[in-house]
Amino acid sequence: MNQKSVYLIGFMASGKTSIGKRLAAHLAMDFLDLDAKIEEKYGINISDFFAQKGEAAFRELESQTLKETIHSQTRIIACGGGTPCFNNNMQWINENGISVYLKLSPKHLFKRLRNKVEKRPLVAKLSVEDLQVFINQKLNERSSFYEQANFIVKRKNEDKKKDIAKHIVRILRQEHLI
C-alpha cells in the first residue's frame, strides 16, 4: 500500500502539533511541524517574519515549504492555521495526502488562546474582546477550506490529546489508509 502523509489542519491552538506528535508515535512515523520547519530552514521565527516581511510573503514561503513535504518519507504533518487557506494549498494537501481537520468551537479556541496571544503573530496585539471577534471572523473565512478535509474530528476542550490521536488512528485504519 502506498501510504500518504497525514496533514493535520485547523485553527491556531486546535492541537495540531501536540496531537500530531502523539499520532506519529502511535503510528511509528516521523512528525513535522510546518511552522517549525520554516523557522529552522530560514533561521527566523514566524512572529519576526510576519513583522519584517508581512503575511503575504509568509504565505508564499509556507506554500513552498508545504510542497517540499512531498519529497520526504510518509509522516504526520501539522500545518499552520492558515496553511490550507492560501495558494490552493488545501487542494494540494488533498491531492497529495490525507487531511484531518481538528475542529474546536470558537468558545474553546478562545479559552485556549486568551492567555497565549503573544506567541501567535496574528493575534499578538489583540485585546481579549478583539480576540473573540477575530476568532469568529477568521473561522468564518477559513471554514470553507477546513471543511474540505478528508476527515473532520470535532474536539471539545476537555478531550485528552492521546484520545484524539487514538481516534484518528482508528479512522485511518477503518478507511484502510494505514
DAZIMO-V816114 format. One record per run of one state. SS is the DSSP state (~ for helix, > for strand, _ for the rest). FROM is the first residue (numbers start at 0). TO is the last residue. If there is no record, write none. Layout:
SS:FROM:TO, SS:FROM:TO
This chain:
_:0:3, >:4:8, _:9:14, ~:15:26, _:27:28, >:29:32, ~:33:41, _:42:44, ~:45:70, _:71:73, >:74:77, _:78:81, ~:82:84, _:85:87, ~:88:95, >:96:102, _:103:104, ~:105:112, _:113:115, ~:116:118, _:119:126, ~:127:145, _:146:149, >:150:153, _:154:159, ~:160:173, _:174:177
